[in-house]
Amino acid sequence: MTKLKYTFIALITMLCALSLTSCMDLYDKDEIQTKFTVTFDGNGGETSSGSKTFIQNFDYGEKKQLTANSFTRNNCIFKGWNEDKNAIEPNYPDKGEITVKSDIVLYAIWGDLFITFKGNGGSYQGPEGEVTEVTQAFNSGLSQNLWKNQFTLSGKGFKGWGIDAESSEIRYKDEQSVSISSSETVYAVWADLHTLTFKANYDGGPADVTQEFIDGLKQALAVNTFTRANYKFLGWSESQTATEVQYTDKEEIELTADKILYAVWGDADSSTVTYVDGAPEVEISVPAAKDYKPGVTVNVIFEIGERYGYTFIGWSDGMTVYEITGTTSFIMPSNNVTLTAQWKENSIEGGGISTEVKDVPDKTITVTPSSTSASRSQNQIKFTVTSGFDSYTWYINGETTTKISPASDGYIWDISDADLGINYIMVLATDSEGSYSNTTYVVITE
């Protein structure tokens, strides 16, 4: 019934928004439920006045903080709230936020045991001020993760929980899963902090990296971020001149004092950059595969054969597209790299009329040079094309142009004010049998 009522509300709201009719004529406001209640059930507990339930009012869709728990239960500690009265763990903490769209009942979840965590000199700032101890409820014989430690102590690192304020021995690690048979109190164990410094260990290398360690607590080394052209990272050593590794990347160690580790380098194994034409229907000439050492700069090669009806855009490694007017290089990783040609299908339009380009195997048009580069100071570039067609139309970057004009033995392009960078050139030749095209590109510099 409630679901139908919400559907009706939504329909009325839509009709009102469209001004199709008067909202007041469609329903009686008294029939629409917009107020809801959260009923708190003590689930065996009672308030100080003996009540077993209490309620909190919500508007539909309202999000606000739950009323603080006021139930108590003999020999139990309150853990939170759950819609299931038999649940072991709560869904909502005390005074947690909730959004209400229907009447609901929340049952108090109780634990019969507890662990009290004492900051032992450490503290943290809670909503109501400084917190120096907290209590977590447990159920006898059931495993449960300890709460994550929130206490901090200036100049010290948290190692775990001990059995008394003077203890240096760890009874429980942070967030450890434990099962207890009786309530207990544990104390934060604090230790000195040490700095581990990582050095790239070569002239011109990047700045040092540091990592903080807690005295006597084993933890993993930070992952290496150093690279070196023509070398591969082998590991770490306490000796600057070592050739053998003392610690591997991310190895777990413990410190009792500050320490410096130096990167150990070995000759890098080459990886290969392979060029693929990206044209499954034909074979197109591409640059030869080439080996590079990890860490060196790879300048992408932009020479490629022609593909009928398409313009070459650049190369892609699956994440980055390399274009002659954009990104043209990358740092070689330790793995092989495949660069696949990216193509754009040609679309020839002029005066708003689209011209069909026919593919006739025994009648094609060629244009030379197939690609080139030139500076504006050269003033012009000469093209030669297949003769014998009735007309020739030239395009620069997809637009018809008059800057490429006939000459005695070809066509001349005035490049004195041409766009810098890559320019895609297409010629469309036409005769009584149809239209034929070919493309080239020219890189213009100052």
Sequence and secondary structure as in RCSB ss.txt:
>XXXX:A:sequence
MTKLKYTFIALITMLCALSLTSCMDLYDKDEIQTKFTVTFDGNGGETSSGSKTFIQNFDYGEKKQLTANSFTRNN
CIFKGWNEDKNAIEPNYPDKGEITVKSDIVLYAIWGDLFITFKGNGGSYQGPEGEVTEVTQAFNSGLSQNLWKNQ
FTLSGKGFKGWGIDAESSEIRYKDEQSVSISSSETVYAVWADLHTLTFKANYDGGPADVTQEFIDGLKQALAVNT
FTRANYKFLGWSESQTATEVQYTDKEEIELTADKILYAVWGDADSSTVTYVDGAPEVEISVPAAKDYKPGVTVNV
IFEIGERYGYTFIGWSDGMTVYEITGTTSFIMPSNNVTLTAQWKENSIEGGGISTEVKDVPDKTITVTPSSTSAS
RSQNQIKFTVTSGFDSYTWYINGETTTKISPASDGYIWDISDADLGINYIMVLATDSEGSYSNTTYVVITE
>XXXX:A:secstr
 HHHHHHHHHHHHHHHHTTSS HHHH  GGGS  EEEEEEE TT B TT  SEEEEEEETTEEEE      B TT
 EEEEEESSTT SS SB TT EEEESS EEEEEEEESEEEEEE TT BEEETTEEE EEEEEE TT  EE     
 B TTEEEEEEESSTT  S SB TT EE  SS EEEEEEEEEEEEEEEE  STT    EEEEEETT  EE     
   TTEEEEEEESSTT  S SB TT EE  SS EEEEEEEEE   EEEEEE   TTS       EEE TTSEEE 
       TTEEEEEEE SS EE TTS  EEE  SS EEEEEEEEE   EETTEE      TT    EESSEEEEE
GGG EEEEEE    SEEEEEETTEE SSEEEETTEEEEE TT  SEEEEEEEEEEETTEEEEEEEEEEEE 
